[in-house]
Amino acid sequence: MLKAGIVGLPNVGKSTLFNALTASYQAESANYPFCTIEPNVGIVKVPDKRLQTISDFVKPQEIIPAVFEFVDIAGLVRGASQGEGLGNQFLAHIREVDAIVQVVRCFEDDNITHVDGSVDPLRDIDTIVLELCMADAASLKKRIERLQKTVKGKEKDKQSVAELALFEKIYPLIESGEVINPATLDDEEQVLLKQSQLLSAKPIVYAANLSEAELAKPEANQHFQRLMVRAKEEGREVVAISAQIEAELSELSEAERMDYLESLGVHSSGVDGLIAAAFRTLGLETYITAGEKEVRAWPYPKGSTAPQCAGVIHTDFEKGFIRAEVIAYNDYVTCGGEKEAKEKGLLRSEGKEYLMKDGDVVHFRFNV
């Protein structure tokens, strides 16, 4: 299961957000076997209105959304790459996640001291980026030395030569605290960069933590405006949230939550948007299976083939894949269900080369 790690400096609202997130959106672990929940890990459900729409036609016994893990990562201080504070723990946890949700403080509050004495989201981002880059630089230096020996010896191979060329190319940039932009690399280099598991190369989404009064109009907050400019330059998403509001919402019923949000002039919880953004940042989409027993969303890496998606349910489905019977979500809803879509010729039989599309309603045929 893919993981998104929540990171941030002290007093930015990271732990408050994580607690609210897992209190409101914690999945029932019984539905997801082999998922051991640790105190700092939460299996979180992905809000998806399409499941309820399909369920209105199917009337299943159960609705099961897609899930992934959020990890509450130890706080960071300057010098983490040299072991300051909980630096080693912080970096170890970052290595284990597939994407980063960085909580960035954008609210002013004299009662909550910022570790650097003032609120500056771009400085906070740079602090974390620098620590990740410094840790990567130390790791890259050792890897380069090892690869140089391999390339000079008899054991050299095409992979080692390509890795060495890439690492020597990006090392000076990372050592200077600069995050590598994948767009500046060719296709082969991008694949190698992803495989390198560099901390500073992990995908990031920013959670801009605002005050209650600012949530309805985040663009009026100058810190938020600056963060949006930075994120656009980096090609990253920003989600406006209020950790304090989310903590309060987590204790309310669904009806009370809606009433509270409406009173604030907000249409949906920021956590909904944050989960969706983290899901996208992980490179995930969902297909849907629908039957009397359950309507269920299955997460898969974007660009996966039908057999690979079948393997998400069970490896036997991928091994014995015959075909996928697919109805596009919009066709399913427009027709009012599977039977009607089939009668109108909108149920397609797709083979091994088919690339699954987000929202596809699928039956897999297989033989083991």
N, C-alpha and C positions, 0 to 999 in steps of 0.2 A: 504494500500500500504506500502510495506517495505521501510525502510529508511536507508541510509548510511550517517554517519556524518563525515565531514571533520574537523580534529583537527590538532593542531600544536602550537609550541611556536611562539612568535613574530618574524617577519622577516625571516620566512622560506619559504614564497611564498604561503601560504594557501589561502589567499583572492584572489590573482592573479589567482591561479589555479581555484578556484571556479567560478570566473567571466568568465574566458575563457571557462570553462566547460559548464556553463549554456548559454553562448552566442552562442556556436557552436552546442550544442546538446539539447537545450531546446525543449521539446515536445509541440505541439499545445494543449493548455489546453482544447479547445473545443472538442477534440477527447476523452477526459477522464473526464466524468461528475463527479461532486462532489469533484473535486480536487482544493481546494483554494490555490493559490500560494502566500506565504508570501515573503517579500523581501529577506529573508535568506534561502529560499527553492526553489529548482528547480526540476521539473519533467524532467528526462533525458532519452532520447531514447537509447536503447541498439543496437549498430551497429551489424548487422547480415546479411552477404552476402547471406545467404540461401534464404532470402525473395525475393531478386531480381531474383535469379535463378528460383524459383518457379513461380514468376510473369511473366517471359519470356514465360512460358507455358500457364498460365491462362489468361494473359492480363486483370488484374483487374482494376477497377476504382481508387483504392487507395491501398497503402502499409502502414501498421501500425505496427511499431516495438513494442517490449516489452518495458516497462518503469518501472522506480522506482525513488525514491526521493533521492536527495543529499541535505544535510543540512549543511550550513556554521555555524559552532559552535563557540561561543565566544572564544577568545584567552585565553590561560592558562598561569599562572605564578606560581612559587613555593608558596605553602601555599593556593592553591585554595580550598583544602579540609577544611581549616579553614576560608574560606570566603575571602581570599586575592584576590585583583584585581576583576575580574568578576567571581570569583570562584563558587559562588552559581548558577549563570546563566549557566556557563560552565557545571557543574555537572548535572543540571536539564535537559539540552539539550542532554547530553550523555545518560541519562536514557531513553529518548524518541526514540533513534535510535536503529536499530537492528544489525548494524555492524559499525566499525570505520575505516576510511581511515586516517591514520596518515601521514601528509606531513613532511618529514624529510629532512632538509637541508644538501646537500652533496657538494655544491659549495662554493668556496672561492671567496670573494669579499670584499676588504677593504672599499668600499663605503657603504656597507650594514652591519651595526653593528649587531653582534649576541648578544642576551640578556645575554649570559654567557661569552662573550669576545672571544670565539673561536668556530670553527666548530667541532662538535663531535656528530655524529648521535646517537651513542649508549647512550651517556649521555642524549641527548634530549628524547630518548625513555624512559629511566629510570625515568626522571623527571615526565613525564606524567603517567607512570605506578605507581609510588609512590603515586601520588595524588589520582588516582583511588582506589588504595589499602587502603589508609588512610580513604577515604570516605566509602569504603566497610566495613572496620574494625569497624567504628563507628556504621554503620547500623547493622552489624552482632551481635555486642555486645548486642544491644537492642533486636534483634530477638531471640537470645539465651536465654536471661533472660525471655522473654515472653514464649518461648517454654518450658523452665524448669518448669515454673508454670503450664502450660497446661498438661505436661506429669505427674506431681505429682498429679494432680487433677482428677476428675471423667470424664473430657471431653477429656482425651487423646485418640488419635487414631493412627493408623499405620503410617499415613502420618506425623504427628507431631513427632513421635518417630524417623522416618527415617531422617526428616529434622534436628532435633536436633543433631543426630549422625554425619551427614555430616558437619553441621556448626561448631560443636566443633572440628571436625577433621581439617577443613581448616582454622579456625580462626587464629591460631598461625602463619601460613604461610603468610596469607594475611596481618596480623598485622606487619610482618617483611618486607613487600613490595614485596612478591613473588607472581607471577601470577600462578594460579592453572592450571596444565596441565591435561586436561580431560582424557588423556590416563592413568593416575595414578588412576582413579576412575573406579568402576564397572558400569555396564549399568544403574542400578537404580540410582546410585549417579550422573551419567552424566545427566540423565533426570532432577533430582532435581536441579542440578547446573544450568541448562539452565532455569528452571522455576524460579530460585531465582532472576534473573534480576540483578545480581551483575555487577557493572561497569567494573571491571577488568576481567570478564569472557566473555565479548563481543568479537566476532571474529574481527580480525584486518588484514588489508592489508596495506603495507607500500608504499607510493609514494616517491621515492627518487628524490628530486629536484636537477637537474644537470645544469651546464652551457650549453650554446648553443654548444660550441666547444666539450664538452664531451659526448653529447647525442648519437652520432654514435658509440662510444666505451666506454660505461659506466664502463666496467670492468677495464679500465685503471685508474679509480678514486679510490684512496685508501679508502675513506670514504664509497663508494658504496660497495667495496669488504668486508669491515667489517660488513656493514649492511646485505649483503647477507648471511654471516656466521651466524649472529644472527637470521635472519629470518628462515634459514634452521633448526636451533636448535629448534625453536619455532613451526615449521611446518606452516609458514605463507608465503604469496606471497609478492614479491617486484616488483614494476613497475617503470622503469626508465622514468622520464618525465623532461621537462624543462618548468616551469610555464611561463617564459617570452616568449618562442617560441609559446606556446599554446595561449597566449594572442594575439600574432601577427597573428597566424593562424585563430583565430576566426573572424578576420576582412576581410578574403579573400574568394574568390569564391572557389568552389570545385576544379576546374582546377588549380587555383593559389596555393591552398594548396598542391596539389600533386607535382607541380613544385618546390615549396619551400622545401618540405620534401626531394625531390630527390637531391636538391642542397646541403642538409645537410648530405646526405648519409644515410637517414632514410627512411624506407619503409612505415611506418604508424605513425599516431599521437599517442603520448603517452597517450592521453586521451582515445583513443579507447581501449587500453590495460587496462587502469585504470577502465573504466566502466565495461569491461568484468570481471576483477578481483574482483571488488566490487560485481558484480552480483553473481559470484561463491561463494564469501565469505558469502553472504546472504543465501546461500544454495538453489539458484534458478536455474531452467532450463526452457526451453520453448518448447511448442508444437505449431503447426501451423495449422490454418484453411485457406482454399484456395477456393475462388469462384469468380464469375464475379464482385461482388461488392467490395470485398477486399481480400487481402492476409494479414493475421495478426498473429503476434507472441504473445502467451499468457504465462506469467510467472507463474510458480507453484513451490511449495516447492519440492525439490528432494525427491523421494520416495512416491509421491502421487499416489493414485489409479485413475482409469479412471473416476469414479463418482465425486471424489474430484476435478479433473481437469475440469470436465464439470461445476462444481459449480463456477469456476473462471469466466465463461462467465455469468452465471445467476444461482441463487439458485434453480430455478425451474428445470434446467437441471440436477442437482444432485438429487433432490427429485424424479423426474420421469425418471431417467436413465434406459434405456433398454440395449443399447450396444454402443460400440465405433467402428467405421469402420476406421481402421488404416493402413497407408502405411508408412514404414520407409523412412526417407528422401532420403537416397542413392538409394533405390529402385525407388522412385518417379522420381528422376533425371535421373537415368539410363534408365528407361522406357520411359521417355519423357512426363510424366503426369499421371493423375489419370486413365483415360480410358485404357491406355496401361498397366498400372500396374495391373488393375483389370483383364484384359484379360489374363495376365500371372499368375494369381492366387496369386498376391502379396498384395492384399487388404485383411486384416484379420478382422474378427469380434471378438472383445474382450469384455469380461464381467466385472462384478463388481470388480473382484480380480486383474485385470490387472494393473500393475505398469507402468505408462507412461514413455516413454524414450525421452530424449532430441532430438528434431527435428522431432518427429512423426507428420505426416500430418493426421489430424483427422476430421471425421464427427461424431457428437454425435446424436444418436437416443434416443428420450425421449418421455414420455407421461405424461401430467399433467392433 
